[in-house]
Amino acid sequence: MKKDLMNLSEFQKLGFENVRYYTETPYGGQSSASTSRYYGEDEPYVEITLDIHDDSVSVYGMKSPDHRGAGSIYEDQSLLRQGRSGRSNSVLKRLASSVSTELKRVASSVSSSSARKPPRPQIARLRRSKSRAEQALKGLKFITKTDGVTGWPEVEKRFYVITMTTNGLLHRSKFGECIGIKSTEFALALFDALARRENVSGDLINMNELKEFWKQITDQDFDSRLRTFFAMVDKDSDGRLNEAEVREIITLSASANELDNIRRQADEYAALIMEELDPYHYGYIMIENLEILLLQAPMQDVRDGESKKLSKMLSQNLMVPQSRNLGARFCRGMKYFLFDNWKRVWVMALWIGAMAGLFTWKFMEYRKRSAYQVMGVCVCIAKGAAETLKLNMAMILLPVCRNTITWLRTKTKLSAIVPFDDSLNFHKVIAIGISIGVGIHATFHLACDFPRLIAADEDEYKPMEMYFGPQTKRYLDFVQSVEGVTGIGMVVLMTIAFTLATTWFRRNKLKLPGPLKKITGFNAFWYSHHLFVIVYSLLVVHGFYVYLIIKPWYKKTTWMYLMVPVVLYLFERLIRAFRSSVEAVSVLKVAVLPGNVLSLHLSRPTNFRYKSGQYMYLNCSTVSTLEWHPFSITSAPGDDYLSVHIRVLGDWTKELRSLFSEVCKPRPPDENRLNRADSRDWDNIPNFPRILIDGPYGAPAQDYKKFEVLLLVGLGIGATPMISIVKDIINHLKGVEEGSNRRQSPIHNMVTPPVSPSRKSETFKTKRAYFYWVTREQGSFDWFKNVMDEVTETDRNNVIELHNYCTSVYEEGDARSALITMLQSLNHSKHGVDVVSGTRVMSHFARPNWRSVFKRIAVNHPKTKVGVFYCGAAGLVKELRHLSQDFSHKTSTKFIFHKENF
């Protein structure tokens, strides 16, 4: 803005007889003009400050010196709306009448003390502080990193691709796709607002108009973005938003962020905003009202500032300097690797050593035998691989003996040196060893040994007659033998089982056409894995008729390897079958929750003792008599019931949900409540499907009490074991508080829940817990809403810190989530309820900055062991494990990472 846009004479032409004029730049490079009209030396006057920027003029401030104490009035009303450039003359013409009208209104408001209706609250556009200026720079961005747009060149490329068939004209419906905004409704509203500002008519724009749109969308000036945001709903361009328009922008923002609950309650939230910003019921709000609310310190800026502070504090406490010496860096890396994985290292070393020893022993044994003269080194390699196969076929059963592993990790000290958390991973590693052994054994027999026996001359073959009989020249004679048929049968069955156990098939990631879909999914994996019964039977037969060995059956080694693991596994299966059928489990409560989650509350058997973080198996004979599926226990050990939350993903869970939904149908429908069935509240108990349980089984999360500080991370339904831990901590806090009250109170007849003997001997070390729950669907927060609210009510000492993240909402600072952030603050301050989660815990948007999370914990808890427990998708495992190791190496805080495995 040029300083001589309006000089003294121009103000006098507008009707001001005595003018005091000056210019300044309070913020954003804008200029201001202050004018005073004097009626006499002792007469009152009104001072007005104008805000002039390009072709817009606003009243910056108005005040009367007679009302300095309580009546200094500041008005920030936009007198002239933003238009295209080149309209300065029209602006100046309108200025006179606008200022005159505004002066009369304000003067009347100031002088009148008997007005029935209080004047509209005046809002001053004061000079922004540095922190507010930074917030404005970050706020209301229409394009963010989540959109994947790198700049105008990328938009230009998309424009040419999209408009190839439209003669270089971009249709309104393709605008969002071109600039990278995924929300269609939001993109259309943005297009319409920009079109109105640029006087573009119709639904088509060319390259130049798109470029002008892009400049306004990416404008670094907050005020420009604010005007664009305001114009998206202010369709009549009157500078005001009524309640209907506020409701529309709430619906628009909720739709862009996939927040169905907010969209359904748009009327209620619109009324809340109007109540807050229009307390005198004028029926509209101005852009200035919206600006002040949007510039309230958002949570993201608080976290950014905190992160910078933590980074500075953390940098002062780093323990390990970086070295440029490659040798030193390698040695330090190896030291850290051994420090982090020493349990895994020694177990793997022992296993590999055992296989290498068996292979070498059998290889050297066959080099001394007559078969070596005919079949050469091939027979030595085949027999060496066969010996490792016997060991691995025995060991692969041990990691799935869950009762034994649970007993070992719970009742013994072996968990200090044995990585029981990696039992399933070790099961998979052994399976890889079996695959390699089978490949070597079968290849060297079929491709080397048999052709050598066929090609051998009569004298060379003579020593082999005692093993293979008379020499044959037909290859099929070897394949059709008992050894060949059983061997090939095992290879085929193991190939099927191993293939269907891979992630692509087990999790339905491989899309197959038509009937082939049935061979994918968890059910296919589960049934194919039980082919091991046939495989082990064939293995015993194969070992009895094994080549080149003529001994009584009891001197052959195959059964010796298998006996102990097979007996142990059969004993485990008998325990599971007996335990699940001894005492009936009643279904107490069913809830079909948002996000395709089925919640079951079951009666707790008398002898069922478990720890938070453990899991159990469920069987529903109505769905399948044979199938058992694992689920984390979400109730706490102190509860008198068992609860699980089942995410509907596969065939079994879909069928289970359908069964319970049918049972719940007779209950009178209520659209505003969840579909629930509670057998304790019904006169006629519904006929629920019969449920069997088996467990509990040990899991990594059960060791949480060993740590003073916890970092609990759950993704989606992965929050289930963490919820049990949170509930257990709450129950412990209640117990401590009740015990303290009982000691202080003279009355001792209070009744408290009984504590199991196992829990009496446990040491509860946990003093601080951080729970991060990350989910995409807003409805997911309904799963554990009662737990969240209970924590906020019970945890008076802030032992548990809850952080809910909704990733469907755009990050704070994005224009699509700006109104949600504002609405969240308003509703929580008035009602104490978060609009996103529906709980008393304020939700965060987008994904957590995990490095900042670890920074904060490292600074707050130096020289402390922190237990990091994670359950969820595998994508985050690598990052959390790396951060745990990185901060453990570079700070005095040690992060011990645990991942749930099923």
GILIN-V407566 format. One record per run of one state. SS is the DSSP state (H for helix, E for strand, - for the rest). FROM is the first residue (numbers start at 1). LEN is the number of residues. If there is no record, write none. Layout:
BEGIN
SS_FROM_LEN + SS_FROM_LEN
END
This chain:
BEGIN
-_1_7 + H_8_6 + -_14_17 + E_31_6 + -_37_9 + E_46_8 + -_54_2 + E_56_9 + H_65_3 + -_68_10 + E_78_1 + -_79_9 + H_88_24 + -_112_18 + H_130_9 + -_139_2 + E_141_1 + -_142_3 + H_145_3 + -_148_4 + H_152_11 + -_163_7 + E_170_2 + H_172_8 + -_180_4 + H_184_14 + -_198_6 + E_204_2 + -_206_1 + H_207_11 + -_218_4 + H_222_10 + -_232_9 + E_241_1 + -_242_1 + H_243_14 + -_257_3 + H_260_5 + -_265_1 + H_266_12 + -_278_7 + E_285_1 + -_286_1 + H_287_8 + -_295_4 + H_299_17 + -_316_10 + H_326_42 + -_368_3 + H_371_5 + -_376_1 + H_377_19 + -_396_2 + H_398_3 + -_401_1 + H_402_10 + -_412_2 + H_414_3 + -_417_3 + H_420_36 + -_456_2 + H_458_11 + -_469_6 + H_475_5 + -_480_2 + H_482_19 + -_501_2 + H_503_4 + -_507_7 + H_514_6 + -_520_2 + H_522_8 + -_530_2 + H_532_13 + -_545_8 + H_553_3 + -_556_2 + H_558_25 + -_583_2 + E_585_1 + -_586_1 + E_587_7 + -_594_3 + E_597_7 + -_604_11 + E_615_6 + -_621_8 + E_629_5 + -_634_7 + E_641_7 + -_648_3 + H_651_14 + -_665_10 + E_675_4 + -_679_12 + E_691_7 + -_698_2 + H_700_7 + -_707_2 + E_709_7 + H_716_29 + -_745_12 + H_757_4 + -_761_7 + E_768_8 + -_776_2 + H_778_5 + -_783_2 + H_785_10 + -_795_5 + E_800_7 + -_807_7 + E_814_1 + H_815_17 + -_832_11 + E_843_3 + -_846_4 + H_850_11 + -_861_4 + E_865_7 + -_872_2 + H_874_17 + -_891_3 + E_894_6 + -_900_3
END
